[in-house]
Amino acid sequence: MFRRRAIDTAAAIDLGSNSFHMIVARIDNGQIHVEDKLKEMVRLGGGLDAEGNLTPEAQERALDCLRRFGERIRGLPPHAVRAVGTNTLRRARNRQVFLPLAEAALGHPIEIVAGREEARLIHLGVAHSLPIIEGRRLVMDIGGGSTEYIIGRRFEAEVMESLHMGCVSFSQRHFRNGEIDEENWKAARLAARRELEAIRHDFLELGWEEAVGASGTLLSVARVLREQGWSEDGITRKGLKRLRKHMIEAGHVDRLRLKGLSEQRAPVFPGGVAIVEATLMEFGIERMKVSDGALREGLIYDLLGRGEPESIRGRTVQTLARRLQVDATQAERVARLSGRLFERVAQDWDLQDEDRELLHWAAQLHEVGRLIAHNQHHKHAHYLLAHADMAGFSLQEQQRLALLVRAHRRKFPAKLFAALPPAQAKRLERLAMLLRIAVLLYRSREDRDIPLKRVKGRKYGLKLAFEGDWLAQNQLARADLLAERGLLQAAGLELVLEEA
């Protein structure tokens, strides 16, 4: 529905738990041609203290890296850059303190994505980097703090899971101080198998034609097996057995002498290999291919699809509305009127395409809470939208959408908006006012013309005028608008009505 500006060069930044990656790509007829790749081992996952906060040292390593990345993409417009944080930033308790610093260092916003959304993006990157097959494909990606598993067909992910195990976390937990022996290897492998137990049945029941591994750990394992002469093509169970034996005999990561293994990768290699071995055992995989494409490439392809009529976020909203039995006719009425209001005030308030999309989605979903109860349904909707798995949305986008829907009726939740950065709060407050007016004017749930004569965005609110004596002829609507004026005034906002 909303087509964004064309992109000729795009950048994707993956703030992983072990490494930060960035690719810059030229876009040509919907295909990406990588122009530059940057990677730095930041070990963000190893920088969480006992309380779950990022240590000052870990933050500084991350900020130094982001400043260097920022220099490379300084000339790119905001709509051509996507930066996402994954497991460690999902877990970090002080991320709200760290994120503004990180965004300032990079020069672009940073999104936090949920585990399943991370999995969807990984699958998208892998699917675009490999030949299309007729059947399903299993994709595995080991990060520093989580491992994603996806079954998909062509470019669509069908089943997505994110498990709480990664090369950094497992190496720290099971191979402390870098020591490797038979006992801790069995413990690590068993822990991974226990994590996999929860998804094994569903994955095996669906099935796949080929298995593919993506990103650093799996690429490193495949490279080591190849250069050691233990596997000619990808990762095999036989090759992993020889690798495990070699590592246990070495006894310590400092004594590993493996061709293809970098010094930076070595400290977290045992945990990653144990997860790979457990996966092949549980899923009965004899050979796993590897892919150069992963989260970063998926981010760029996803970026190119945003704003298209059938974008993933648009489909997610439609699916959620159907599942939660939203009255589609009423949602369309509200969406149409809120869109008209938006057009009138966009210039006054300097609103962007992203704001238009957010308002449209909020209008489509504003009644999802009715499935639970009519009373306080705006609060039920807020909870549902804040906690649902919403493909294509970052956690921040979900929170903004949930807040807009929360604010569409009754008392204006000024305290919730006050918790946001001031500029973001003001923008969302204004969108909430437009949604509230649209909902109010279609409170009768009847098709009728709303003859807007004048809509003016003001510094602290909105000014409305209707054609002729429409307000006088619609006393119920007038009473509702006067009541709304009082609700907004209590929140420090204004609604001015011009009457004939």
C-alpha positions in Angstrom: 0.0 0.0 0.0 2.8 2.4 0.8 5.8 2.4 -1.6 9.0 3.7 -0.2 11.7 5.7 -1.9 14.0 3.7 -4.3 17.2 2.3 -2.8 20.3 2.0 -5.0 22.8 1.2 -2.1 21.9 -0.4 1.2 23.7 -1.5 4.3 22.8 -4.1 6.9 24.4 -4.3 10.4 24.1 -7.4 12.6 25.0 -6.7 16.3 25.5 -10.3 17.3 26.5 -11.8 20.6 29.9 -12.7 19.4 30.7 -10.6 16.3 29.4 -7.4 14.7 29.0 -7.7 10.9 28.1 -5.1 8.2 27.6 -5.5 4.5 27.1 -2.6 2.0 25.5 -3.7 -1.2 24.5 -2.1 -4.5 20.9 -2.8 -5.6 20.3 -3.7 -9.2 16.9 -4.9 -10.4 16.1 -6.3 -7.0 19.4 -8.2 -6.7 22.1 -7.3 -4.2 25.8 -7.0 -5.2 28.0 -6.8 -2.2 30.5 -3.9 -2.3 32.0 -4.1 1.2 32.0 -6.4 4.2 33.2 -5.6 7.7 33.4 -7.9 10.7 34.7 -7.4 14.2 34.8 -9.8 17.2 33.2 -7.7 19.9 32.2 -10.5 22.3 29.1 -8.6 23.5 27.7 -11.8 25.0 30.7 -12.3 27.1 30.2 -8.8 28.5 27.1 -9.4 30.5 27.7 -9.3 34.2 25.9 -11.4 36.9 23.0 -9.0 36.9 22.5 -9.2 33.2 23.9 -5.7 32.4 26.5 -4.9 29.7 29.8 -4.0 31.4 31.4 -0.7 30.6 34.2 -2.6 28.8 31.8 -4.5 26.6 29.9 -1.3 25.8 33.1 0.5 24.8 34.2 -2.3 22.5 30.8 -2.2 20.8 30.8 1.6 20.5 34.3 1.7 19.0 33.2 -0.9 16.4 30.0 1.0 15.6 31.9 4.3 15.2 34.0 2.6 12.5 31.0 1.1 10.8 29.3 4.5 11.0 32.2 6.1 9.1 31.6 3.7 6.2 27.9 4.4 5.8 27.8 8.1 6.7 26.5 9.1 3.3 23.6 6.6 3.2 20.0 7.8 3.9 18.2 6.4 6.9 15.8 4.4 4.8 18.7 2.5 3.2 20.2 1.2 6.5 19.0 -1.5 8.9 20.9 -2.4 12.0 19.6 -5.1 14.4 20.6 -6.4 17.8 20.0 -10.1 18.6 20.2 -12.3 21.7 22.5 -10.3 23.9 20.7 -7.1 23.4 17.4 -8.8 23.9 18.8 -10.0 27.3 20.7 -6.9 28.5 18.9 -5.2 31.3 20.6 -1.9 30.6 20.0 -1.9 26.9 17.8 1.3 27.1 20.9 3.1 28.4 23.3 1.5 25.8 21.1 1.9 22.7 21.1 5.7 22.5 24.9 5.6 22.7 25.1 2.9 20.1 22.8 4.7 17.7 24.8 7.9 18.1 28.0 6.0 17.4 26.5 4.4 14.3 24.5 7.3 13.1 21.4 5.2 12.5 18.6 3.6 14.6 19.2 0.1 15.9 16.3 -2.4 16.2 16.1 -5.3 18.6 14.5 -8.4 16.9 12.9 -11.3 18.7 14.3 -14.8 18.2 11.8 -15.9 15.7 12.1 -12.8 13.7 15.8 -13.3 13.7 15.2 -16.8 12.4 13.0 -15.5 9.6 15.6 -13.0 8.4 18.3 -15.7 8.5 16.2 -18.0 6.3 15.5 -15.2 3.9 19.3 -14.5 3.5 20.1 -18.2 3.1 17.3 -18.7 0.6 18.5 -15.9 -1.6 22.1 -17.2 -1.5 21.4 -20.8 -2.6 19.7 -22.4 -5.7 15.9 -22.8 -5.2 14.9 -26.4 -4.5 11.4 -27.9 -4.8 11.1 -29.2 -1.3 11.7 -27.8 2.2 15.0 -26.7 3.6 16.3 -26.9 7.2 18.4 -23.9 8.1 20.6 -23.7 11.2 22.5 -20.6 12.5 24.6 -20.6 15.7 25.0 -17.2 17.3 26.9 -16.2 20.4 23.9 -16.6 22.7 21.2 -18.4 20.7 20.8 -20.9 17.9 18.0 -20.5 15.3 16.4 -23.3 13.4 14.0 -22.8 10.5 12.2 -25.0 8.0 11.2 -23.1 4.9 10.2 -23.5 1.3 11.7 -21.2 -1.3 11.8 -17.7 0.4 9.0 -18.4 3.0 9.9 -19.6 6.5 7.3 -22.1 7.7 8.6 -23.1 11.2 11.0 -20.9 13.2 12.5 -21.5 16.6 15.2 -19.8 18.6 16.9 -21.8 21.3 18.9 -20.5 24.3 22.2 -21.9 23.4 25.1 -20.3 21.5 28.8 -20.7 20.9 29.7 -18.0 23.5 27.3 -19.1 26.2 28.1 -22.8 25.9 31.8 -22.3 25.8 31.6 -20.2 29.0 29.3 -22.7 30.7 30.8 -26.0 29.7 34.4 -25.4 28.7 35.5 -23.0 31.5 38.9 -21.5 31.2 39.2 -23.1 27.8 39.5 -26.7 29.1 38.2 -29.5 26.9 37.8 -33.1 28.1 35.5 -36.0 27.6 33.3 -35.1 30.6 32.6 -31.5 29.8 32.1 -32.4 26.1 29.4 -34.9 27.0 27.8 -32.4 29.3 27.7 -29.7 26.6 26.3 -32.1 24.0 23.6 -33.3 26.4 22.6 -29.8 27.3 22.2 -29.0 23.6 20.2 -32.2 23.0 17.9 -31.2 25.9 17.2 -27.8 24.2 16.5 -29.6 20.9 14.1 -32.0 22.6 11.3 -29.4 22.6 11.4 -28.9 18.8 12.6 -32.3 17.6 9.2 -33.9 17.0 7.6 -31.0 15.1 10.6 -30.5 12.9 11.1 -34.2 12.0 7.3 -34.5 11.3 7.4 -31.6 8.8 10.7 -32.9 7.2 13.1 -31.3 4.7 15.1 -32.1 1.6 18.4 -30.6 2.6 20.0 -29.1 5.7 22.0 -25.9 5.6 24.2 -24.1 8.1 24.8 -20.4 8.1 27.1 -17.8 9.8 30.4 -17.9 11.6 30.4 -21.0 13.7 29.1 -23.3 11.0 31.2 -21.8 8.3 34.3 -22.2 10.6 33.4 -25.9 11.3 33.0 -26.6 7.6 36.3 -24.8 6.8 38.2 -26.7 9.5 36.8 -30.1 8.3 37.7 -29.3 4.7 41.2 -28.1 5.4 42.0 -30.9 7.8 40.9 -33.3 5.1 38.0 -34.7 7.2 35.2 -33.7 4.9 35.1 -32.6 1.3 31.7 -31.1 1.2 30.1 -29.4 4.2 29.7 -30.8 7.7 29.4 -34.5 8.2 28.9 -36.6 11.3 32.0 -38.6 10.5 34.0 -35.4 10.2 32.6 -34.1 13.5 33.6 -37.2 15.3 37.3 -36.8 14.2 37.1 -33.1 15.1 35.8 -33.9 18.6 38.5 -36.5 19.2 41.2 -34.0 18.1 39.9 -31.3 20.4 39.6 -33.5 23.5 43.1 -34.8 22.9 44.4 -31.2 22.7 42.8 -30.6 26.1 42.7 -26.8 25.9 41.7 -24.2 23.3 45.2 -22.7 23.4 46.6 -26.0 22.2 44.2 -26.4 19.3 46.2 -26.7 16.0 43.4 -26.8 13.4 43.9 -25.6 9.9 41.1 -23.0 9.1 40.5 -22.0 12.7 41.3 -18.4 13.5 42.7 -17.3 16.9 39.6 -15.1 17.5 37.2 -18.0 16.9 39.1 -20.6 19.0 37.8 -19.5 22.5 34.2 -20.1 21.5 34.7 -23.0 19.1 34.1 -25.9 21.5 30.7 -24.8 22.5 29.7 -24.3 18.9 31.0 -27.7 17.7 29.1 -29.4 20.6 25.8 -27.7 19.4 26.5 -28.8 15.8 27.1 -32.4 16.8 24.0 -32.5 19.0 21.9 -31.1 16.2 23.1 -33.7 13.6 22.5 -36.5 16.2 18.9 -35.3 17.2 17.8 -34.6 13.6 19.5 -37.6 12.0 21.5 -35.5 9.6 24.5 -37.1 7.9 25.6 -34.1 5.9 24.9 -30.4 6.3 25.7 -27.8 3.6 26.8 -24.3 4.5 25.7 -20.9 3.1 27.5 -17.6 2.9 24.1 -15.8 3.1 22.6 -15.2 6.6 21.0 -12.5 8.7 22.8 -9.6 7.0 21.7 -10.6 3.5 18.2 -11.3 4.9 18.0 -7.8 6.3 18.8 -6.2 3.0 16.3 -8.3 1.1 13.7 -7.6 3.8 14.5 -3.9 3.5 13.8 -4.0 -0.2 10.5 -5.6 0.4 9.2 -3.0 2.9 6.5 -0.7 1.5 5.5 -3.2 -1.2 1.8 -4.1 -1.3 2.5 -7.6 -0.1 5.2 -6.7 2.4 5.8 -9.2 5.3 4.6 -6.7 7.9 1.4 -6.0 6.0 0.7 -9.7 5.7 1.5 -10.2 9.4 -1.1 -7.5 10.3 -3.7 -9.0 8.1 -3.1 -12.5 9.4 -3.3 -11.3 13.0 -6.5 -9.4 12.4 -8.1 -12.5 10.9 -6.9 -14.8 13.7 -8.2 -12.4 16.4 -11.5 -12.0 14.6 -11.3 -8.2 14.0 -14.3 -6.6 12.3 -12.6 -6.0 8.9 -15.3 -3.5 7.8 -15.0 -1.3 10.8 -11.2 -1.5 10.7 -11.2 -0.3 7.1 -13.5 2.6 8.0 -11.1 3.7 10.7 -8.0 3.1 8.5 -9.5 5.1 5.7 -10.5 8.1 7.8 -7.2 8.1 9.8 -5.4 8.1 6.5 -7.4 11.2 5.4 -6.5 13.0 8.6 -2.9 12.0 8.2 -2.7 13.5 4.7 -4.0 16.9 6.0 -1.5 17.2 8.9 1.6 15.4 7.6 3.3 18.6 6.5 2.3 20.5 9.7 3.8 17.8 11.9 6.6 16.6 9.6 5.3 13.1 9.5 7.0 10.4 7.3 6.0 7.3 5.4 6.9 5.2 8.4 4.4 7.1 10.5 1.7 6.6 7.9 2.3 2.8 7.9 2.3 2.6 11.7 -1.0 4.5 11.9 -2.6 2.3 9.2 -1.6 -0.9 11.0 -2.9 0.5 14.3 -6.2 1.2 12.7 -6.4 -2.3 11.3 -5.6 -3.8 14.7 -7.2 -1.4 17.1 -10.0 -3.8 18.1 -8.0 -7.0 18.5 -8.6 -6.9 22.3 -12.3 -7.5 21.8 -11.6 -11.2 21.4 -10.8 -11.2 25.1 -13.5 -8.8 26.4 -15.2 -5.6 25.3 -14.5 -4.0 28.6 -11.0 -2.5 28.6 -10.3 -4.0 25.2 -7.8 -1.4 24.4 -5.7 -2.7 27.3 -6.1 -6.3 26.2 -5.0 -5.3 22.7 -1.9 -3.5 24.1 -0.8 -6.8 25.8 -1.5 -8.9 22.8 0.4 -6.7 20.3 3.3 -6.2 22.7 3.9 -9.9 23.2 2.7 -11.6 19.9 5.2 -13.1 17.4 4.9 -10.6 14.6 7.0 -11.4 11.6 8.7 -8.4 10.0 8.5 -6.3 13.2 11.3 -5.4 15.5 10.6 -5.3 19.2 10.6 -1.5 19.2 8.1 -1.4 16.3 5.8 -3.8 18.2 6.0 -1.6 21.3 5.1 1.5 19.3 2.2 -0.2 17.6 0.9 -1.6 20.9 1.1 1.8 22.5 -0.9 3.4 19.6 -3.6 0.8 20.0 -3.6 1.2 23.8 -4.2 5.0 23.3 -7.1 4.8 20.8 -9.9 5.3 23.4 -10.7 6.4 26.9 -8.2 8.1 29.1 -5.1 9.1 27.2 -2.1 7.2 28.7 0.3 10.1 29.0 2.6 8.3 31.4 3.3 5.6 28.8 4.3 8.2 26.2 6.4 10.1 28.8 8.6 7.0 29.2 9.7 7.3 25.5 12.4 9.7 24.1 10.7 13.1 23.7 10.8 13.3 19.9 9.4 9.8 19.5 6.8 10.5 22.2 5.5 13.6 20.4 5.3 11.8 17.1 3.3 8.9 18.6 1.0 11.2 20.6 0.1 12.9 17.3 -0.6 9.7 15.6 -2.7 8.5 18.5 -4.8 11.7 18.3 -5.5 10.9 14.6 -6.5 7.4 15.5 -8.7 8.5 18.3 -10.6 10.9 16.2 -11.1 8.3 13.4 -12.4 5.8 15.9 -14.7 8.3 17.6 -16.3 9.5 14.3 -17.1 5.9 13.3 -18.3 5.0 16.7 -21.8 4.2 15.2 -20.1 1.5 13.1 -22.1 2.7 10.1 -20.9 3.8 6.7 -21.2 7.5 6.4 -19.5 10.5 4.9 -17.3 12.5 7.3 -17.2 16.0 5.5 -13.9 17.3 6.8 -13.5 21.0 5.8 -10.3 21.8 7.6 -7.7 19.8 9.6 -4.8 21.6 11.0 -1.9 20.2 13.0 -0.9 22.5 15.9 2.0 22.4 18.3 0.1 20.7 21.1 -2.9 19.2 19.2 -5.3 19.3 16.4 -7.9 21.8 14.9 -10.9 20.4 13.1 -13.7 22.0 11.1 -16.5 20.2 9.3 -18.5 21.3 6.2 -21.7 23.3 6.7 -23.7 22.5 9.8 -22.6 18.9 9.9 -21.8 19.1 13.7 -25.1 20.7 14.4 -26.9 17.9 12.5 -24.9 15.2 14.3 -25.2 16.0 18.0 -23.9 12.7 19.2 -20.7 13.1 17.2 -20.4 16.6 18.6 -20.9 15.4 22.2 -18.2 12.7 21.6 -15.8 15.3 20.3 -16.4 17.6 23.2 -15.8 14.7 25.6 -12.6 13.8 23.7 -11.4 17.4 24.0 -11.6 17.0 27.8 -9.7 13.7 27.7 -6.9 15.2 25.6 -6.8 18.4 27.7 -6.1 16.2 30.8 -3.0 14.9 29.0 -1.7 18.3 28.0 -3.1 18.1 24.5 -5.7 20.2 22.7 -8.5 19.6 20.3 -10.0 22.7 18.8 -13.4 22.5 17.1 -14.5 25.2 14.6 -18.3 25.3 14.5 -20.5 27.1 12.0 
